[in-house]
Amino acid sequence: MDDAFTLLRQAVDLLPPGAVAENGQTVADVRRDIQLQEWETALDVLIEIADVHPASIALWEKLAEAARQMMLDRSRRWCEWRGWEVEHGTIRASLTLLGADEGGRQSAFSGDGRLRPLWDIGRRTAAGQQDLNIAMVWVEFAPQLGPGGTADVRLAPLQPEQWQHLKPGDVITMHEAQPAAGIAEIVEALPPRA
C-alpha cells in the first residue's frame, strides 16, 4: 500500500488539469501544497475539487486511504461516502427533524453517516403494509442535527435500487420508532456515475 503522500500525488493526476473548486483553488494549488508538504491542506483542496467535478471511485479511494493514514476520520468517512455515491447514485434532501415535544428525537445525532434510520419512501409490501427501507444519513455543512432542526442531508440507502423512483419534490419520512422522527423533501436524485 502506498503512503498517504504518494496517494495524494496519484489523486492529483486523476483530476482534469483545469479542475477548480468552488472557492477558486485549482489542481496547480494542490501540486504547490504537495511540494510544500502541506499534506492536510492538499487533501482538503482535493476533496473540494472532487466534490464539484466528476470524480472516479479510484480517486475517492485514494483520498479515503490517505485520510485514514493521516488519522483524519471525518475526511476518510466523507471520501468513502462520495465513492459510494459514484457507484450507487446520489440522493440529497432537506430533512426536518420533529422536536422532542412532537415525539421526535431527544438529542442530536452525529452527521457523519453513522445514523441508519428507517425511511418510508412510498413502497408497500405484497400485503399492502408500509415497507420501510434503511438509509444512512450525512448532514451537509454541519457536524450534527438536533431535534427540531433542518439541514441538507445526503442519503445512502442499503438497497439503492429500491430508491430509484424518487425525484426532486418527493417527500419521505424518517423513522427511528413510532411516530415519525423527521420529514425530508428530495432536492436531488442522481444515478450512479460508475
Secondary structure as UniProt FT lines:
FT   HELIX           4..13
FT   TURN            17..18
FT   TURN            22..23
FT   HELIX           27..35
FT   TURN            36..37
FT   HELIX           39..52
FT   HELIX           57..69
FT   TURN            70..71
FT   HELIX           73..88
FT   STRAND          90..97
FT   HELIX           100..102
FT   STRAND          109..110
FT   STRAND          118..124
FT   TURN            126..127
FT   STRAND          130..139
FT   TURN            140..141
FT   STRAND          144..145
FT   TURN            147..148
FT   STRAND          150..157
FT   HELIX           160..163
FT   TURN            164..165
FT   TURN            168..169
FT   STRAND          171..175
FT   STRAND          182..190
//
